[in-house]
Every structure is written in C-alpha cells, then in structure tokens.
Amino acid sequence: MSRILYSQSNAFGQITKTSINSIITAKLNFSRLVPVLNAMVVIPGDYSGIEAQLGIVAGQGQAFYNTIVGMQTAINAVVGLDTLDIGN
C-alpha cells in the first residue's frame, strides 16, 4: 500500500501527526503489555496476579485485562495505519 502524505505545516496537520504517532506508540506498547498480562494469568480465569502486580482492587483484574486486550484488538484493526505514519 502506498503512503498517504499530508501537510504538517498548519495546526490541523500537527494534531493529525500527534494523533497518529500516539496510536502507533500505543500499538507498540500493547504488543509488549498483553504478553506480560497473559503471563500473569497463571491459572485460567485467575486474574489475582494482575491485581497484585498493578495494585488493582481485588475482583477487577479480569475487567482490566479485557479492556487492555480490547484496546489492542481495536488498534490492530485500524486499516492503513502504516500508510499514515509519514507526513511532509
């Protein structure tokens, strides 16, 4: 897929650049975070390791895990993200 170039010479272009770069950074961070969270769930359905490591209130570990995995899934589903990471 070819690159989609956009101008960064105005405020809108700068906001676009910042937003895209934030999503790209989040995508990278989630690709590192999710495997670590998966390793913390030693027994399927037991999220107490996540709760202990991250100081999450007991019983909220699964909701936290599901939210993080859901965000990763959503970011990974962004079509064409790799074509927008360059501006001029």
C-alpha positions as CSV (number, residue, x, y, z in Angstrom):
1,M,0.0,0.0,0.0
2,S,1.4,3.4,-0.9
3,R,1.9,6.2,1.6
4,I,-0.7,8.9,2.2
5,L,1.1,12.2,2.6
6,Y,-0.3,15.1,4.5
7,S,1.0,18.5,5.4
8,Q,2.2,19.3,8.9
9,S,2.5,23.0,8.1
10,N,-0.6,24.0,10.0
11,A,-2.2,23.2,13.3
12,F,-4.5,20.6,11.9
13,G,-1.6,18.7,10.3
14,Q,0.3,18.9,13.6
15,I,-2.7,17.5,15.5
16,T,-3.0,14.8,12.9
17,K,0.7,13.9,13.2
18,T,0.5,13.8,17.0
19,S,-2.7,11.6,17.0
20,I,-1.3,9.1,14.5
21,N,2.0,8.9,16.4
22,S,0.2,8.3,19.6
23,I,-1.8,5.4,18.1
24,I,1.4,3.9,16.6
25,T,3.1,4.2,20.1
26,A,0.1,2.6,21.8
27,K,0.1,-0.2,19.3
28,L,3.7,-1.0,20.1
29,N,3.1,-0.7,23.8
30,F,0.1,-3.0,23.7
31,S,2.2,-5.6,21.8
32,R,4.5,-5.6,24.8
33,L,2.0,-5.3,27.5
34,V,-0.5,-8.1,26.6
35,P,2.0,-10.9,26.6
36,V,3.1,-9.8,30.1
37,L,-0.5,-9.7,31.3
38,N,-1.0,-13.2,29.7
39,A,1.9,-14.5,31.7
40,M,0.4,-13.1,34.9
41,V,-2.7,-15.2,34.4
42,V,-1.1,-18.5,35.6
43,I,-4.3,-20.3,36.2
44,P,-7.0,-19.6,33.5
45,G,-9.6,-17.3,35.0
46,D,-7.4,-16.2,37.9
47,Y,-6.5,-12.5,37.5
48,S,-5.2,-12.1,41.0
49,G,-1.6,-11.8,39.7
50,I,-2.5,-8.8,37.6
51,E,-4.3,-7.3,40.5
52,A,-1.3,-7.8,42.8
53,Q,1.3,-6.5,40.3
54,L,-0.7,-3.5,39.3
55,G,-2.4,-2.6,42.5
56,I,-5.9,-3.2,41.1
57,V,-8.7,-3.8,43.5
58,A,-9.5,-7.5,44.0
59,G,-12.1,-8.7,41.6
60,Q,-11.3,-6.1,39.0
61,G,-8.4,-7.8,37.3
62,Q,-10.4,-9.5,34.6
63,A,-12.2,-6.3,33.6
64,F,-8.8,-4.6,33.4
65,Y,-7.4,-7.4,31.3
66,N,-10.4,-7.5,29.0
67,T,-10.2,-3.7,28.5
68,I,-6.5,-3.8,27.6
69,V,-6.9,-6.7,25.2
70,G,-10.0,-5.0,23.7
71,M,-8.0,-1.8,23.1
72,Q,-5.2,-3.8,21.5
73,T,-7.7,-5.5,19.2
74,A,-9.2,-2.2,18.2
75,I,-5.9,-0.6,17.4
76,N,-4.7,-3.6,15.5
77,A,-7.9,-3.4,13.4
78,V,-7.1,0.1,12.1
79,V,-6.7,-0.3,8.4
80,G,-4.0,1.7,6.7
81,L,-2.3,3.0,9.9
82,D,1.1,2.1,8.4
83,T,0.4,4.4,5.4
84,L,-0.3,7.4,7.6
85,D,2.8,7.5,9.8
86,I,4.7,9.9,7.5
87,G,3.9,13.5,6.9
88,N,5.7,16.2,5.0
